[in-house]
Amino acid sequence: MKDPRSLCLSATSLNIFTKCPRLFCYRYLDEEKLYLPLRDNGRLGSQFHTLVQLLTPLAEAQRQLWLDRVDPKVKQWWQDFCRSGLDQVHYPFYSEFPLLVEYQGWQLQARYDRLVVKPDQYQIWDWKTGKQQETWQTVLYPLLLHWGLKIAPQMISVHFWYVSQGETSFTYSREQQQNDREQLDQALEQIDRLDFPQTTNTKTCQDCFFRYHCWGESLP
């Protein structure tokens, strides 16, 4: 088993840890690797994110070529995205902005779909092609921006744009920053203890690629 502190933790890996600590162990710490296929929704989401990344004047021709090739569902998402006005940004912004922060001996990373820099606010944007759900992005993304770029919490806002329902957003605060830090500390402490119990939600096991590691032939 690898040393957990050798990992570079992200919202994705922490989501898996929350879903099932044992699955996190299989995926990230065990020496045996299992390469997972990209599911259909992941494929469509990747196509959509590529379109948004190409949202610059210099890439207009390339974006049109890509738009001609994507799935019809992705074309509809793109039309909805443009109707929302998100294809027009009137402030400096960065697409796929990476950020790596060291925290108490841990490496934490985030990649922002879009980071908009306004005079009085930093806006974190994330494009969602799946259903709305609680994820570690709401904790990790503003927290790392606060730590990594030394931005006051009250100057950070987080915006999620869902293809199915539009935008949800919130403004960060010092109180939320403290709560998020405590939540992160609890998760890191459990990982550091190598405490990886199997989830009690057996529905999670039904489509898990590692289910036979836990259940053998006795699947619930």
BELNOR-V514853 format. One record per pair of residues at least 4 apart in sequence whose C-alpha atoms are under 7 Angstrom apart, sorted by the first residue. I is the first residue (numbers start at 0). J is the second residue. If there is no record, write none. Layout:
# BELNOR-V514853
I,J ; I,J
This chain:
# BELNOR-V514853
0,28 ; 0,29 ; 0,30 ; 1,28 ; 1,29 ; 3,28 ; 3,190 ; 3,191 ; 4,104 ; 4,105 ; 6,106 ; 7,106 ; 7,107 ; 7,108 ; 8,12 ; 8,13 ; 8,106 ; 8,107 ; 8,108 ; 9,13 ; 9,107 ; 9,108 ; 9,109 ; 10,14 ; 10,135 ; 10,136 ; 10,139 ; 11,15 ; 12,16 ; 12,23 ; 13,17 ; 13,135 ; 14,18 ; 14,134 ; 14,135 ; 15,19 ; 15,22 ; 15,23 ; 16,20 ; 16,22 ; 16,23 ; 19,23 ; 19,197 ; 19,198 ; 20,24 ; 20,195 ; 20,196 ; 20,197 ; 20,198 ; 21,25 ; 21,195 ; 21,196 ; 21,197 ; 22,26 ; 23,27 ; 24,28 ; 24,29 ; 24,195 ; 25,29 ; 37,41 ; 37,42 ; 38,42 ; 39,43 ; 40,44 ; 41,45 ; 42,46 ; 43,47 ; 43,73 ; 44,48 ; 44,128 ; 45,49 ; 46,50 ; 46,69 ; 47,51 ; 47,73 ; 48,52 ; 49,53 ; 50,54 ; 50,62 ; 52,94 ; 53,58 ; 53,59 ; 53,62 ; 54,58 ; 54,59 ; 55,59 ; 58,62 ; 59,63 ; 60,64 ; 61,65 ; 62,66 ; 63,67 ; 64,68 ; 65,69 ; 66,74 ; 69,73 ; 69,74 ; 70,74 ; 71,75 ; 72,76 ; 73,77 ; 74,78 ; 75,79 ; 76,80 ; 76,162 ; 77,81 ; 78,82 ; 79,83 ; 80,84 ; 80,85 ; 80,86 ; 81,85 ; 81,86 ; 90,115 ; 90,116 ; 90,117 ; 91,115 ; 91,116 ; 92,113 ; 92,114 ; 92,115 ; 92,116 ; 93,113 ; 93,114 ; 93,115 ; 94,111 ; 94,112 ; 94,113 ; 94,114 ; 95,110 ; 95,111 ; 95,112 ; 95,113 ; 96,110 ; 96,111 ; 96,112 ; 96,113 ; 96,114 ; 97,109 ; 97,110 ; 97,111 ; 98,108 ; 98,109 ; 98,110 ; 99,107 ; 99,108 ; 99,109 ; 100,106 ; 100,107 ; 100,108 ; 100,143 ; 100,147 ; 101,105 ; 101,106 ; 101,107 ; 102,106 ; 109,140 ; 111,123 ; 111,124 ; 111,125 ; 112,124 ; 112,125 ; 112,126 ; 113,123 ; 113,124 ; 113,125 ; 114,121 ; 114,122 ; 114,123 ; 114,124 ; 115,121 ; 115,122 ; 115,123 ; 116,120 ; 116,121 ; 116,122 ; 117,121 ; 119,154 ; 120,154 ; 120,155 ; 121,154 ; 121,155 ; 121,156 ; 122,155 ; 122,156 ; 122,157 ; 123,156 ; 123,157 ; 123,158 ; 124,157 ; 124,158 ; 124,159 ; 125,158 ; 125,159 ; 125,160 ; 126,159 ; 126,160 ; 126,161 ; 127,159 ; 127,160 ; 127,161 ; 127,162 ; 128,161 ; 128,162 ; 135,139 ; 136,140 ; 138,142 ; 138,179 ; 139,143 ; 140,144 ; 141,145 ; 141,155 ; 142,146 ; 142,176 ; 143,147 ; 144,148 ; 144,150 ; 145,149 ; 145,150 ; 145,151 ; 145,152 ; 150,154 ; 152,171 ; 152,172 ; 152,173 ; 152,176 ; 153,170 ; 153,171 ; 153,172 ; 153,173 ; 155,170 ; 155,171 ; 156,169 ; 156,170 ; 156,171 ; 157,168 ; 157,169 ; 157,170 ; 158,166 ; 158,167 ; 158,168 ; 158,169 ; 159,166 ; 159,167 ; 159,168 ; 160,165 ; 160,166 ; 160,167 ; 161,165 ; 161,166 ; 171,175 ; 172,176 ; 173,177 ; 174,178 ; 175,179 ; 176,180 ; 177,181 ; 178,182 ; 179,183 ; 180,184 ; 181,185 ; 182,186 ; 183,187 ; 184,188 ; 185,189 ; 186,190 ; 187,191 ; 188,192 ; 189,193 ; 189,194 ; 190,194 ; 201,219 ; 203,207 ; 204,210 ; 210,214 ; 211,215 ; 211,216 ; 214,218
